[in-house]
Amino acid sequence: MSQNTFVSEIEKYVGQEVQLKGWVYNFRSSGKIFFLQFRDGTGRIQIVYSAANLPVEQWEKLNSLRIESSVVINGTVKAESRAPSGFELDGTSVEIVQLAPEDYPIGKKEHGPDFLLDNRHLWLRSEKQWAIQRVRDTIIRATFDYFKETGFVKFDTPILTPNACEGTTELFEMDYFDVGKAYLAQSGQLYLEAGVMSLGRCFDFGPVFRAEKSKTRRHLTEFWMMDAEAAFVEHDENIKIQEELVCRIVKDVLEKNQHELKVLERDVEALKKIQAPFIRMTHAEAVIKLHELGSDISEMDDLGGDDETILTKQYDRPIFVEKYPAVVKAFYMKRDSTDPSRALCADLLAPEGYGEIIGGSQREDDYETLLARIKEHNLPVEAFQWYLDLRKYGSVPHSGFGFGLERLVTWICGLEHVRESIPFPRLINRITP
Protein backbone atom coordinates (compact mmCIF):
# COMPACT_ATOMS: atom_id res chain seq x y z
CA MET A 1 0.00 0.00 0.00
CA SER A 2 1.37 3.43 -0.97
CA GLN A 3 2.35 5.84 1.78
CA ASN A 4 0.40 9.09 1.44
CA THR A 5 2.98 11.85 1.79
CA PHE A 6 4.29 15.21 0.59
CA VAL A 7 7.18 16.10 -1.70
CA SER A 8 8.93 17.87 1.18
CA GLU A 9 9.16 14.54 3.04
CA ILE A 10 10.12 12.38 0.09
CA GLU A 11 13.68 11.68 1.30
CA LYS A 12 12.24 9.55 4.11
CA TYR A 13 10.81 7.03 1.66
CA VAL A 14 13.65 6.02 -0.67
CA GLY A 15 12.88 2.54 -2.02
CA GLN A 16 9.24 2.73 -0.90
CA GLU A 17 6.07 3.33 -2.88
CA VAL A 18 4.33 6.60 -2.06
CA GLN A 19 1.21 8.48 -3.08
CA LEU A 20 1.33 12.20 -3.87
CA LYS A 21 -1.60 14.53 -4.47
CA GLY A 22 -1.16 17.76 -6.39
CA TRP A 23 -0.84 19.31 -9.83
CA VAL A 24 0.96 18.79 -13.15
CA TYR A 25 3.06 21.85 -13.94
CA ASN A 26 4.82 20.41 -16.98
CA PHE A 27 5.45 17.16 -18.88
CA ARG A 28 7.13 15.68 -21.92
CA SER A 29 7.11 12.28 -23.60
CA SER A 30 9.55 10.40 -25.80
CA GLY A 31 6.86 7.97 -26.90
CA LYS A 32 7.96 5.23 -24.53
CA ILE A 33 8.93 7.29 -21.48
CA PHE A 34 6.72 9.98 -19.91
CA PHE A 35 8.26 12.66 -17.68
CA LEU A 36 5.70 14.31 -15.39
CA GLN A 37 6.71 17.47 -13.50
CA PHE A 38 4.66 17.50 -10.31
CA ARG A 39 4.05 19.97 -7.49
CA ASP A 40 2.00 19.64 -4.31
CA GLY A 41 2.54 22.96 -2.51
CA THR A 42 5.43 21.66 -0.41
CA GLY A 43 7.81 21.13 -3.32
CA ARG A 44 8.37 19.83 -6.85
CA ILE A 45 9.52 16.49 -8.17
CA GLN A 46 9.72 14.54 -11.41
CA ILE A 47 7.84 11.27 -11.91
CA VAL A 48 9.10 8.98 -14.68
CA TYR A 49 6.67 6.52 -16.28
CA SER A 50 7.60 3.72 -18.69
CA ALA A 51 5.03 2.57 -21.25
CA ALA A 52 6.39 -0.96 -20.93
CA ASN A 53 5.46 -1.08 -17.22
CA LEU A 54 2.01 0.51 -17.38
CA PRO A 55 -1.41 -0.79 -18.46
CA VAL A 56 -2.56 0.80 -21.73
CA GLU A 57 -5.34 2.66 -19.92
CA GLN A 58 -2.81 4.30 -17.58
CA TRP A 59 -0.54 5.28 -20.47
CA GLU A 60 -3.48 6.89 -22.25
CA LYS A 61 -4.34 8.86 -19.11
CA LEU A 62 -0.82 10.22 -18.96
CA ASN A 63 -0.94 11.31 -22.59
CA SER A 64 -4.26 13.07 -22.04
CA LEU A 65 -2.84 15.30 -19.30
CA ARG A 66 -2.67 19.07 -19.64
CA ILE A 67 -0.80 21.74 -17.72
CA GLU A 68 -2.28 22.39 -14.23
CA SER A 69 -4.46 19.27 -14.20
CA SER A 70 -4.88 17.95 -10.66
CA VAL A 71 -3.75 14.37 -10.09
CA VAL A 72 -3.04 11.63 -7.58
CA ILE A 73 0.10 9.70 -8.48
CA ASN A 74 1.79 6.58 -7.13
CA GLY A 75 5.42 5.69 -7.55
CA THR A 76 8.59 4.36 -5.97
CA VAL A 77 11.04 6.89 -4.58
CA LYS A 78 14.65 6.75 -5.72
CA ALA A 79 17.66 8.97 -5.22
CA GLU A 80 18.65 10.89 -8.35
CA SER A 81 21.63 13.23 -8.10
CA ARG A 82 20.73 14.98 -11.37
CA ALA A 83 17.29 15.99 -10.06
CA PRO A 84 16.97 19.44 -8.39
CA SER A 85 15.49 17.82 -5.28
CA GLY A 86 17.92 14.89 -5.32
CA PHE A 87 15.03 12.44 -5.80
CA GLU A 88 12.50 11.31 -8.37
CA LEU A 89 9.77 8.69 -8.62
CA ASP A 90 9.37 5.67 -10.83
CA GLY A 91 5.68 6.09 -11.56
CA THR A 92 3.30 3.16 -11.17
CA SER A 93 -0.07 4.86 -11.66
CA VAL A 94 -1.88 8.17 -12.18
CA GLU A 95 -5.43 9.21 -11.29
CA ILE A 96 -6.82 12.41 -12.80
CA VAL A 97 -8.80 14.45 -10.28
CA GLN A 98 -9.64 17.23 -12.76
CA LEU A 99 -8.44 17.54 -16.34
CA ALA A 100 -7.61 21.17 -17.05
CA PRO A 101 -8.47 22.70 -20.44
CA GLU A 102 -5.74 23.25 -22.99
CA ASP A 103 -5.73 27.05 -22.75
CA TYR A 104 -3.80 27.61 -19.51
CA PRO A 105 -3.00 31.32 -19.93
CA ILE A 106 0.47 31.48 -18.38
CA GLY A 107 3.05 29.88 -20.63
CA LYS A 108 6.81 29.73 -20.85
CA LYS A 109 7.01 32.91 -22.94
CA GLU A 110 7.60 36.29 -21.34
CA HIS A 111 4.46 38.00 -20.06
CA GLY A 112 4.10 41.66 -19.13
CA PRO A 113 3.37 42.71 -15.53
CA ASP A 114 -0.22 43.76 -16.29
CA PHE A 115 -1.00 40.37 -17.83
CA LEU A 116 0.53 38.54 -14.89
CA LEU A 117 -1.34 40.71 -12.38
CA ASP A 118 -4.60 40.16 -14.27
CA ASN A 119 -3.90 36.44 -13.81
CA ARG A 120 -2.47 36.72 -10.31
CA HIS A 121 -4.72 33.90 -9.08
CA LEU A 122 -2.84 31.58 -11.46
CA TRP A 123 0.56 33.32 -11.40
CA LEU A 124 0.82 32.40 -7.72
CA ARG A 125 1.40 28.79 -8.83
CA SER A 126 4.72 29.61 -10.51
CA GLU A 127 7.82 28.48 -8.65
CA LYS A 128 9.14 31.98 -7.99
CA GLN A 129 5.83 33.20 -6.56
CA TRP A 130 5.57 30.00 -4.50
CA ALA A 131 9.03 30.72 -3.06
CA ILE A 132 8.16 34.32 -2.21
CA GLN A 133 5.07 33.31 -0.24
CA ARG A 134 7.00 30.70 1.72
CA VAL A 135 9.65 33.26 2.68
CA ARG A 136 6.84 35.62 3.66
CA ASP A 137 5.46 32.92 5.96
CA THR A 138 8.86 32.47 7.62
CA ILE A 139 9.16 36.22 8.23
CA ILE A 140 5.74 36.27 9.91
CA ARG A 141 6.54 33.25 12.09
CA ALA A 142 9.96 34.61 13.06
CA THR A 143 8.30 37.87 14.13
CA PHE A 144 5.80 36.10 16.36
CA ASP A 145 8.51 33.84 17.79
CA TYR A 146 10.81 36.75 18.63
CA PHE A 147 8.07 38.68 20.39
CA LYS A 148 6.90 35.66 22.35
CA GLU A 149 10.46 35.04 23.53
CA THR A 150 10.95 38.67 24.59
CA GLY A 151 7.73 39.16 26.55
CA PHE A 152 5.52 40.94 24.00
CA VAL A 153 1.80 40.09 24.00
CA LYS A 154 -0.22 39.92 20.77
CA PHE A 155 -2.76 42.74 20.98
CA ASP A 156 -5.44 43.27 18.33
CA THR A 157 -6.10 46.85 17.26
CA PRO A 158 -9.13 48.06 15.26
CA ILE A 159 -9.29 48.34 11.48
CA LEU A 160 -12.05 50.98 11.64
CA THR A 161 -10.95 54.11 13.50
CA PRO A 162 -12.52 57.50 14.27
CA ASN A 163 -9.26 59.34 13.63
CA ALA A 164 -5.76 58.83 12.26
CA CYS A 165 -2.24 58.64 13.65
CA GLU A 166 -1.00 61.44 11.43
CA GLY A 167 -4.06 63.22 10.03
CA THR A 168 -6.60 61.94 7.51
CA THR A 169 -5.23 63.14 4.17
CA GLU A 170 -4.06 59.68 3.08
CA LEU A 171 -6.86 57.60 4.60
CA PHE A 172 -9.87 55.84 3.13
CA GLU A 173 -12.94 57.57 4.53
CA MET A 174 -16.36 56.06 4.97
CA ASP A 175 -19.73 56.91 6.50
CA TYR A 176 -20.19 54.97 9.73
CA PHE A 177 -23.94 54.57 10.29
CA ASP A 178 -25.27 57.63 12.14
CA VAL A 179 -22.04 58.19 14.07
CA GLY A 180 -20.21 60.16 11.37
CA LYS A 181 -16.97 59.54 9.52
CA ALA A 182 -14.73 56.54 10.06
CA TYR A 183 -11.42 55.60 8.45
CA LEU A 184 -9.60 52.41 7.50
CA ALA A 185 -6.61 52.16 9.82
CA GLN A 186 -3.13 53.09 8.61
CA SER A 187 -1.52 51.88 11.86
CA GLY A 188 -2.48 50.33 15.17
CA GLN A 189 0.09 52.38 17.06
CA LEU A 190 -2.14 54.68 19.11
CA TYR A 191 -4.20 51.75 20.37
CA LEU A 192 -1.05 49.78 21.17
CA GLU A 193 0.02 52.63 23.42
CA ALA A 194 -3.14 51.98 25.43
CA GLY A 195 -2.26 48.28 25.41
CA VAL A 196 1.19 48.72 26.93
CA MET A 197 -0.26 50.60 29.89
CA SER A 198 -2.00 47.31 30.69
CA LEU A 199 0.38 44.65 29.34
CA GLY A 200 3.79 46.33 29.42
CA ARG A 201 4.84 45.15 25.96
CA CYS A 202 2.60 44.29 23.04
CA PHE A 203 2.44 44.09 19.27
CA ASP A 204 -0.19 43.85 16.58
CA PHE A 205 -0.14 42.43 13.09
CA GLY A 206 -2.72 42.98 10.40
CA PRO A 207 -3.79 44.76 7.23
CA VAL A 208 -3.61 48.55 7.01
CA PHE A 209 -4.61 50.96 4.28
CA ARG A 210 -3.21 54.16 2.78
CA ALA A 211 -4.91 56.25 0.12
CA GLU A 212 -1.60 57.75 -0.96
CA LYS A 213 -1.63 58.17 -4.75
CA SER A 214 1.80 56.73 -5.30
CA LYS A 215 3.00 54.51 -8.13
CA THR A 216 6.50 53.78 -6.84
CA ARG A 217 7.91 50.27 -6.58
CA ARG A 218 7.69 50.53 -2.76
CA HIS A 219 4.03 51.41 -2.29
CA LEU A 220 0.81 49.43 -1.92
CA THR A 221 -2.69 50.63 -1.06
CA GLU A 222 -3.36 47.65 1.22
CA PHE A 223 -0.49 46.03 3.08
CA TRP A 224 0.33 44.17 6.29
CA MET A 225 1.86 46.04 9.18
CA MET A 226 3.43 44.94 12.42
CA ASP A 227 3.46 47.56 15.17
CA ALA A 228 5.18 47.01 18.52
CA GLU A 229 5.12 49.13 21.64
CA ALA A 230 6.86 48.85 25.00
CA ALA A 231 6.52 50.67 28.31
CA PHE A 232 9.67 51.92 30.08
CA VAL A 233 11.64 51.62 26.83
CA GLU A 234 13.44 54.71 25.57
CA HIS A 235 15.02 55.60 22.23
CA ASP A 236 18.25 53.59 22.36
CA GLU A 237 16.61 50.42 23.66
CA ASN A 238 13.89 50.78 21.02
CA ILE A 239 16.58 50.70 18.34
CA LYS A 240 18.20 47.65 19.93
CA ILE A 241 14.89 45.73 19.86
CA GLN A 242 14.43 46.50 16.16
CA GLU A 243 17.98 45.36 15.43
CA GLU A 244 17.46 42.07 17.26
CA LEU A 245 14.16 41.43 15.48
CA VAL A 246 15.57 41.99 11.99
CA CYS A 247 18.59 39.78 12.72
CA ARG A 248 16.26 37.04 13.97
CA ILE A 249 14.08 37.24 10.86
CA VAL A 250 17.02 37.04 8.45
CA LYS A 251 18.57 34.20 10.45
CA ASP A 252 15.36 32.16 10.28
CA VAL A 253 14.96 32.72 6.54
CA LEU A 254 18.55 31.63 5.90
CA GLU A 255 17.97 28.49 7.98
CA LYS A 256 14.53 27.52 6.72
CA ASN A 257 14.30 28.79 3.15
CA GLN A 258 17.53 27.77 1.46
CA HIS A 259 15.70 26.18 -1.46
CA GLU A 260 13.34 29.12 -1.87
CA LEU A 261 16.23 31.61 -1.88
CA LYS A 262 17.92 29.48 -4.56
CA VAL A 263 14.74 29.54 -6.66
CA LEU A 264 14.68 33.34 -6.29
CA GLU A 265 18.39 33.52 -7.22
CA ARG A 266 18.90 35.60 -4.09
CA ASP A 267 22.45 36.47 -3.11
CA VAL A 268 22.53 34.74 0.28
CA GLU A 269 25.98 36.14 1.02
CA ALA A 270 24.39 39.59 1.19
CA LEU A 271 21.85 38.29 3.72
CA LYS A 272 24.57 36.63 5.80
CA LYS A 273 26.07 40.09 6.36
CA ILE A 274 22.98 41.20 8.25
CA GLN A 275 24.59 41.12 11.66
CA ALA A 276 24.43 43.49 14.62
CA PRO A 277 25.46 46.21 15.11
CA PHE A 278 23.79 48.00 12.21
CA ILE A 279 25.07 51.30 10.82
CA ARG A 280 23.76 54.26 12.82
CA MET A 281 23.82 57.93 11.82
CA THR A 282 21.83 61.05 12.58
CA HIS A 283 19.67 62.71 9.98
CA ALA A 284 22.16 65.59 9.87
CA GLU A 285 25.00 63.14 9.17
CA ALA A 286 22.90 61.42 6.50
CA VAL A 287 22.28 64.76 4.77
CA ILE A 288 26.02 65.48 4.67
CA LYS A 289 26.68 62.00 3.26
CA LEU A 290 23.93 62.42 0.67
CA HIS A 291 25.35 65.76 -0.45
CA GLU A 292 28.68 64.02 -1.01
CA LEU A 293 26.83 61.45 -3.15
CA GLY A 294 25.14 64.10 -5.29
CA SER A 295 21.73 64.54 -3.61
CA ASP A 296 20.19 68.02 -3.29
CA ILE A 297 18.31 67.17 -0.07
CA SER A 298 18.01 70.10 2.34
CA GLU A 299 18.87 69.99 6.02
CA MET A 300 15.20 70.01 7.05
CA ASP A 301 13.86 67.53 4.48
CA ASP A 302 12.63 64.02 5.16
CA LEU A 303 14.54 61.40 3.20
CA GLY A 304 12.86 60.57 -0.09
CA GLY A 305 12.91 57.21 -1.83
CA ASP A 306 15.78 58.27 -4.11
CA ASP A 307 17.82 59.45 -1.12
CA GLU A 308 17.25 56.12 0.68
CA THR A 309 18.32 54.21 -2.44
CA ILE A 310 21.52 56.23 -2.82
CA LEU A 311 22.42 55.91 0.86
CA THR A 312 21.70 52.21 1.26
CA LYS A 313 23.80 51.26 -1.75
CA GLN A 314 26.85 52.44 0.19
CA TYR A 315 26.57 49.83 2.96
CA ASP A 316 26.12 46.06 3.28
CA ARG A 317 24.18 46.30 6.54
CA PRO A 318 20.94 48.11 7.44
CA ILE A 319 21.20 51.76 8.48
CA PHE A 320 19.42 53.48 11.34
CA VAL A 321 18.90 57.15 10.44
CA GLU A 322 17.86 58.83 13.68
CA LYS A 323 16.83 62.22 15.04
CA TYR A 324 15.01 63.69 12.07
CA PRO A 325 13.81 67.31 12.12
CA ALA A 326 10.67 67.26 14.26
CA VAL A 327 8.77 69.38 11.72
CA VAL A 328 8.71 66.50 9.21
CA LYS A 329 7.64 63.87 11.73
CA ALA A 330 4.44 62.96 13.56
CA PHE A 331 3.00 64.88 16.50
CA TYR A 332 3.40 62.00 18.98
CA MET A 333 7.20 61.74 18.72
CA LYS A 334 9.17 62.90 21.73
CA ARG A 335 11.74 65.63 21.13
CA ASP A 336 15.45 65.17 21.76
CA SER A 337 16.32 66.88 25.05
CA THR A 338 19.73 67.90 23.67
CA ASP A 339 18.16 69.49 20.57
CA PRO A 340 14.39 70.10 20.75
CA SER A 341 14.25 70.72 17.00
CA ARG A 342 14.89 66.98 16.53
CA ALA A 343 12.61 64.02 17.24
CA LEU A 344 13.75 60.90 19.10
CA CYS A 345 12.96 58.73 16.12
CA ALA A 346 14.72 56.42 13.69
CA ASP A 347 14.02 54.88 10.31
CA LEU A 348 15.71 51.59 9.50
CA LEU A 349 16.86 51.40 5.88
CA ALA A 350 17.61 48.05 4.24
CA PRO A 351 20.83 47.74 2.20
CA GLU A 352 21.19 47.18 -1.55
CA GLY A 353 19.00 50.18 -2.34
CA TYR A 354 15.81 48.86 -0.70
CA GLY A 355 15.28 51.75 1.68
CA GLU A 356 12.96 52.10 4.67
CA ILE A 357 11.60 48.93 6.24
CA ILE A 358 10.94 50.15 9.82
CA GLY A 359 9.91 53.45 11.36
CA GLY A 360 9.95 54.03 15.10
CA SER A 361 10.25 56.59 17.87
CA GLN A 362 10.04 57.30 21.54
CA ARG A 363 6.55 58.66 22.23
CA GLU A 364 5.80 61.93 23.96
CA ASP A 365 4.71 60.98 27.48
CA ASP A 366 3.89 64.42 28.94
CA TYR A 367 0.24 65.45 28.85
CA GLU A 368 0.67 69.19 28.31
CA THR A 369 3.39 68.76 25.71
CA LEU A 370 1.32 66.24 23.73
CA LEU A 371 -1.74 68.48 23.92
CA ALA A 372 0.30 71.34 22.49
CA ARG A 373 1.58 69.12 19.67
CA ILE A 374 -1.97 68.05 18.75
CA LYS A 375 -3.00 71.71 18.54
CA GLU A 376 0.10 72.61 16.52
CA HIS A 377 -0.85 69.95 13.95
CA ASN A 378 -4.44 71.27 13.81
CA LEU A 379 -5.83 67.93 14.94
CA PRO A 380 -9.18 67.70 16.79
CA VAL A 381 -8.41 67.60 20.51
CA GLU A 382 -11.70 65.90 21.38
CA ALA A 383 -10.98 62.99 19.03
CA PHE A 384 -7.62 62.44 20.73
CA GLN A 385 -8.81 62.91 24.31
CA TRP A 386 -8.65 59.16 24.99
CA TYR A 387 -5.05 59.20 23.75
CA LEU A 388 -4.27 62.13 26.03
CA ASP A 389 -5.77 60.19 28.94
CA LEU A 390 -2.86 57.76 28.64
CA ARG A 391 -0.61 60.63 29.73
CA LYS A 392 -2.99 61.71 32.48
CA TYR A 393 -3.24 58.41 34.33
CA GLY A 394 0.10 56.77 35.06
CA SER A 395 2.16 57.96 32.11
CA VAL A 396 5.57 56.35 31.60
CA PRO A 397 8.38 56.64 29.04
CA HIS A 398 7.53 54.35 26.14
CA SER A 399 8.59 53.67 22.58
CA GLY A 400 7.53 51.71 19.57
CA PHE A 401 8.06 50.92 15.92
CA GLY A 402 6.40 49.29 12.95
CA PHE A 403 7.50 47.35 9.91
CA GLY A 404 5.78 46.94 6.59
CA LEU A 405 5.76 43.19 5.91
CA GLU A 406 5.83 43.58 2.14
CA ARG A 407 8.91 45.80 2.26
CA LEU A 408 10.71 43.18 4.35
CA VAL A 409 9.68 40.44 1.93
CA THR A 410 10.77 42.52 -1.06
CA TRP A 411 14.21 43.14 0.42
CA ILE A 412 14.87 39.64 1.76
CA CYS A 413 13.68 38.00 -1.47
CA GLY A 414 15.61 40.48 -3.63
CA LEU A 415 12.53 41.57 -5.60
CA GLU A 416 12.34 44.57 -7.91
CA HIS A 417 8.79 45.61 -6.98
CA VAL A 418 6.72 45.31 -3.83
CA ARG A 419 3.70 44.04 -5.79
CA GLU A 420 5.13 40.50 -5.91
CA SER A 421 5.52 40.34 -2.13
CA ILE A 422 1.81 40.06 -1.33
CA PRO A 423 -0.60 37.42 -2.72
CA PHE A 424 -3.07 39.91 -4.22
CA PRO A 425 -1.61 43.42 -4.54
CA ARG A 426 -3.86 46.45 -4.25
CA LEU A 427 -2.46 49.43 -6.16
CA ILE A 428 -3.99 52.80 -7.02
CA ASN A 429 -5.00 51.41 -10.43
CA ARG A 430 -5.72 47.80 -9.44
CA ILE A 431 -8.23 46.07 -7.17
CA THR A 432 -8.63 42.82 -9.15
CA PRO A 433 -8.48 39.87 -9.08
N, C-alpha and C positions, 0 to 999 in steps of 0.2 A: 504494500500500500504506500502511495506517495506521501511524503511529508509536506504538509501545507506550510509554506514559508515565504520569506521576502528576499529580494535580491541582496539586501544589505547583510543578510545572515548566511549567504550561500557558502561561504568558506567552511562552515561547520559541517557541511554535508557532502564533502568530496567522496565519490564512489557510491553515493546513495541516490535513489530516485526521489525527486521533489516535485511539488506542484506549485506553480506560480500563477497569480491572477493579476492581469494588468492590460497593457495596450501595445499594439504593434506600431513602432515609430519608423521602421524602415524594413526592407527585405530585398533579397535578390535570389535568383535561382539559375543554376547551370544546366538545368534539365534533369539532373539526377540528384543533385544536392540543393537543399533549400536553406538559406541563411536568414533567420528571423531575428531582427533587432527588437528587443523587448524592454519595456520599462514598467515599473510598478509603483512609482512614487518614492521608493527608497533607493533606487539605483537602476542601472541599465546592464543588460547582459545579452550575449548572442546565444541563440539556440540553433543547433545544426541538425537538420533532418536529412535522412537518406531515403530515397525512393525505394531502394531495395529492402529496407527494413520496415516499411510502413504499408498498411492496407491501402488499396487503391482509393477508397473513400476518404481516408485521412490525407493522402497526397493531393487529392482534388480540393479538399478544404484549404490546405495551405496555399494552393495556387489561385484560390478565389479571394484571398485576403487583400485588403486595401489599407492604406495608411490610416492610423488611428482607430482601426477596429479594436474592439475589446475582446480579450481571449483568456482562456484558462489553458495552460500548457503543462505537460508532464515531460520530465527528462532526467537523465542521470548527470550529476555534477562531475566535472573533471577539471583539473588544473590546466591552465593554458597560458603560458608566459607571454604569448603574443597578444592576448586579449587585454584591453584597458583595465578590466577589473581583476585580471589574473585567473579568471575562471570562465567556462562556458558550459553549455548543456548539450548532451546528445539527446535530441528530442525523440520522444516515444509516442506522443499524441498531442492533438490540439482540439480545443472546443471553442467555437465562436460564440461569444455572448451577444455581440451586436456587430453586424457587418456594416462598416461605414461606407458612405457613397464615394464615388471616385473623385469628387471635386473638392478634396481638402484644400482650403484656400492658401495655406502657408507652405510654400515649396522650398526647394534648395536655392532658388535664385534670390538675388538681393531684393528686399522690399523696403519701401520708404517708411519713415516713422509714422506718418498718418495712417497708412494701410495697416501697419502692425498694431497701432493703438485702436483702430477700428475693430480689429480682430484680437483684442487683448485677451479675451476669454479663451482663445485657442493658443495665442502666442505664449501664454504662461506654461504650456506643455514643453516648450523648447528647453534644451539642456541648460543653456545659460540662464534663462529665467527661473528654472527650477533651482539652480545653484544659488541665485540671488535670494530667493525666498527662504532657503534653508539657512543661509548666513544671517538673514534678518531674524529668524527664529532664535538662533544662538545668541544674538545681541540682546534680544528681549529677555531670554532666560538668564543670561549673565548679569543683566541689570537687576532682576529680581533676586538672584542669588546673593549678589554683593550687598544689596540693601538689607536682606534678611540677616546676613552675617554681621552687619554693622549696626543693628538695632533700629532700623527704620521700619515703620509700619505702613502697609498699603492703605491709602486713604482716598476714597472716591469723591471727586469734586464734580459739581454740576456742569452739564453741557449748555443748558439754558441759563443765562445770567441777566440780571437787571442793569448791569453796568460793565465797564471794561477795565482791564488793568491799566491801559495807557490811552484812554479816550476811545471814541467809537467810530473814527473815520475809516478804519479798515475792517469793520465787523459786518456780518450779515445780520440785518435787522428784520424783525418780524413783529406782527401784532400778537399780543399774548392775551387772548380772551378780552375781558373788560378791564384788565389790570393796566394795560398800556404797552409800551415797547419792551421787547426782550431781544437778546442778542445770542448768537451762537458763540460759545466760549473760544477765546484765543489763547487762554492759559488757565490753569487751575491754581495759580500761585496765591492769589489773595485768600482763597478758601483754605489752602494748605497752611497759611500763617495762623488761621484759627485752629487748625488741627494740631499744630505743634504746641500750642498753649495747653492742650489736653494730653498729647501723646509724647511730646518731647522731640521726636524725629519722625517724619512721615514723607511719603512720596505718592504721587499719582501717576497714572499712565493711561492715556486714552486719546481719542481723536479731537483735534481742535481745528478751527476754521479762520481763515483770513481772507478778506475781500480785496486784498491788495492786487491792483491790476498790473502784475509783473509777469513778463515772459522769459525771465532768465532761467538758466539751467539749474538754479538752486531753489526755485520757488514752486510750491504747490498751493492749491486753494484749500484742500483738506489734507491734513497730515497727522501723524501720531507724535504726541509730545509726552515726555517724562519730565515732571517737575518734582524737585525735592526741597525740603525745608527742614531746618534744624534749630532748636532753641539753644541758647548759650554757645552758639558758634559764630565767630567773627570772621572777618575777611580772609585772613591767611589760612585759617583752618578750612574755610569753605573751598578755597582753591585746592588744598590738599585732598579733600574728599573727591573733588572732580577728577583730579589726577589719578587717584587710586581706582576710581570707577572705570575710566577709559583704559587704563592698563589692564584691568581685569577683563574687560570686554574683548580687547585685542588678543589677550592670552588665550581666552576660551575659543575664539574663532580659529586661531592658529592650531590649537589642539584638536578641535572637533570638526573642522571643515577643510581639511587638507585637500580632499578630492574636489570640493566645490571651488576652492581658490584656484586649483589647477584648471578646472573647466573655464573659469573666468580669466585665465591667463594673468592672474594677479601677481605682482612682484612681492613675494612673501618676505624677501629680505628687507624691503621697505617697512613692512609691518613689524618685523622683528626688532627694528630700531625704536619702536614706541616703548620707551622705558623712562621711568622717573629718574631725575627731575626733568620736567618740561622746560622749554625756554620761557623766560618771564621778562617782560619789559613794560614800562609805562606807556600810556598813549603818547606822551610827549616824546619819548624815545623812539616810538614807532614812527611818528611823523618825521623825525630827523632821518631815520633810516629810509623811509619812503622817498623823501626828497633826494637822497643820494641815489636812489634807484629810478629816479625820473618822474615820480608822481608830483602833481600840483596840489595835493591835499593841504588844507590850511590847518593852523594849530587848533582851531576850535571845531573842526569837522569830525563827524563820525566816520569810521572806515567804511568805504564802499566795497562792493564786490571785487572791483578791479584792484583796489589797494590790498585787499586780503590775498588775492591771487599772487600779486607781485611779492608780497612779504613772505608768504608761506612756501614759495619756491626757493627761498634762500636757506631753509632749514630742513633737516630730516626728522625732526620731532615736532609735536604740537607746540603752539605758542600761546601763552597767556598774555593778552594785552590788557593791562589794568589801569584804573584811575582815569577814565575818560572825562572830558569836560561835562559837568553836571547838566549843562543846558541842553545837551543832546541825548540825555538819558531820562528814564522814567521818574515820576514824582516820588516813588516810594524808596528810592536808593539813598542810603545814608551818605553824608558828605565826609570827605577825608578831613580829620581834625587838623592835619598839618597844612592843608590847602583846601579851604571850603569851596573853591571853584571846581573841585574834582569830586567825583563820586567814587565810593568804595565798591567798585564793580570790576568785572573782568569778563572778557570774551575769550573763549578757547578756539583757536584756529587750527584746523588740521593741515598737515604738511602736503606737499605735492600740488599746491595750488587749490586745494579744496575749500579753504576758508572756514568761516564760523560754524562750529558744531554745538557749542554750549554758550549760553549767556547766564551770568549770575551776579549777585551782589549781596552785600550786607544791607538789611532793611532798616529804614528809619524807625527807631523804637520810642521816640519822644512824641507825646501827644501834640503839644503845641507846635512843634516843628513840622510834623506831618500835616497838621491842619493848615499851616501856612503854605506848604507845598501844594496841597490840593487846590487852594484858592489861587495860587500863582499859575497853575495849569488850567484854570477856569473849569474845573470839574465840579459837579454838583455835590456840595457838602452832605446833604441829606442822604444821597445814595451811598455815600461812603461812611456814614455814621457807624455802622456795624464794624467796619474795618478800623475806625478810630477807637472804638471800644476796646480793641485788643491792646491799645496803648494806655487805656485808662485803668484797666483792671489787671494788674500783675505783669506789666510789660517787662520784657527781657531782651538783651541783645540776641539777634537771630539773623540767619542768612539762608540763602537758597540759590538754586540754579535750575536750569532746564535744558534738556537736549531735544533736538528734532531727530526722531528715529531715522527718517529717510535720509537726512544728511550724513548720519553715521554710516548707514548702509552704503550710500553712494561712495563715500571715502574708502571704507574698508574693502568694498568690492572692486574699487578702481573704475567706477562707471563714469561716463561722460555727462550724463543728465540724470537728475533726480527722478524723472518720471518712471525709470525702470526699477526703482527701489521699493515701490509700493504696488500691490497687486492690481488695483484699478485707479490710476491717477486721475485726479480732478484738477484741471487747469482752467484758466480763464475762458478758454475757447472749447473746453471739452468736459462733458458730464456723462458720456456714454463710452463703452457699454456699462 
